Amino acid sequence: MPARSGHWALFVLCAFALSACRKPDPDIGNELLPSDPLGVVVDTVELHAFTRLDTNFRSSALSRQLLGSFMDPTFGLTKAGIVTQARLSASNIGLGQDLSGLVADSIVLALAFDGANYAYGNLDPQVFRVHEVDERLSIDSVYRSNRVPVTTGPDLLAVRGGRITPQPLKKPFILGDSLAPQLRLRLSDSLAQRFIQAFGTNALSTNDAFLDFFKGVYITVDNRGQAPYQGAVLYFNLISAPSKLTLYYRDTASSSPTLTRALDFPINANCVRYTVVEHDRSLAVEPGLAEALADTVAPAARTFVQAMAGVRTIIRIPGLVAFRDRAQVLAKAELLLPLDRPGYPYHPPPAQLIPFRRDPAGQEAFLPDLIGGIGALDGSYRPDEKAYRFNITRWVQRVISGGFDDPTLELVSASGGITANRVVLRGPAASASPMRLRLTFTSY
């Protein structure tokens, strides 16, 4: 199964001068000495890298929500849940109608898989739980990944504790229609009956009244005893039309008493929706991450990056100030981060890593290299090299010139709020192919 993210003119002039003075070999300069007549010098600088716990993130109103859990032998247990509301498909439902013959059949919560990017991990059976939210959520509020909602009552699933196998490639056939792949969770008959009894009342008159009647759901998992590599975090698109709560019922007093009818309560952009994330690193069977988090001083042979507010890699380069009085011009600064090992095929590395710096107020800030766009900065994973490369020339030049006081980068997974990817990198102390920063200077 596949798994499923100020000085531009000066830079251009320097790059042009450099390219005019060398052959079209991308690695030229490795063997050159400072006295080489081409005027090109390649140098490296010592790095200090370590791993640090990440913080929670804004998980509301993102393009994708995450649900499920998996066990990673290196990172431990990762678990995600979804909080969402539903809305009325029409106002004043049942008002002025004869409701005497209404009979509830079932009520189903459907979550549409996010196309080809449907999971991270294995599609093993999981135990899902659905709880009714017991607090009023606001679309104008920001909800973060560590916020567990207040809930009420027991699990709403019709069959509690049963294992359900996700089928993101299978289209269900419901009431004569072939639907998009989705996770369908049948909720309790008592909830279906409660919705039937609300027909014609104020509860189904307006969306505001409905959100007092049914404030939302918290969908989570209870996968106790997962073995290493077991399980997955599933990816869902809640603003896709198939994502909704549907009441199935019959009107026995009508001319078609056996006809099953469907009333949708859609999940859309007007609904609060966010992901709740938990990590239990104590369940990791390998000691590497725990050791890395405990020691941020010793030279690191490995560093770690994990999405979903897991962990991030910190790289400090204090030696850059030694280049402040250098006569040559910095033409390129390339950071190379090799993977420590290939890893499990269903736990691929992030498609891209993003480096941040800290501004004087301590807030995350983008590198000036993003002026040329994300393509200029790079940071995409290169499967053929099993490594990441970053062009951080502008940032390095600012550090060398004294424009930035803090020579520290923080690496996180791109799209870390909507993916579950993780990666182990070779640190500066790795015995072979360590992470390194290569500086290319030119006299021209």
Secondary structure, 3 states (H helix, E strand, C coil): CCCCCCCHHHHHHHHHHHHHCCCCCCCCCCCCCCCCCCCEEEEEECCEEEEEECCCCECCCCCCEEEEEEEECCCEEEEEEEEECCCCCCCCCCCCCCCCCEEEEEEEEEEEECCCCCEEECCCCEEEEEEEECCCCCCCCCCECCCCCCEECCCCECCCCCEECCCCCCCCEECCEECCCEEEEEECHHHHHHHHHCCCCHHHCCHHHHHHHCCCEEEEECCCCCCCCCEEEEEECCCCCCCEEEEEEEECCCCCCCCCEEEEEECCCCCCEEEEEEEEHHHCCCCHHHHHHHCCCCCCCEEEEECCCCEEEEEECHHHHHHCCCCCEEEEEEEEEEECCCCCCCCCCCCEEEEEEECCCCCEEECHHHHHCHHHHEEEEECCCCEEEEECHHHHHHHHHCCCCCCEEEEEECCCCCCCCEEEEECCCCCCCCCEEEEEEECC
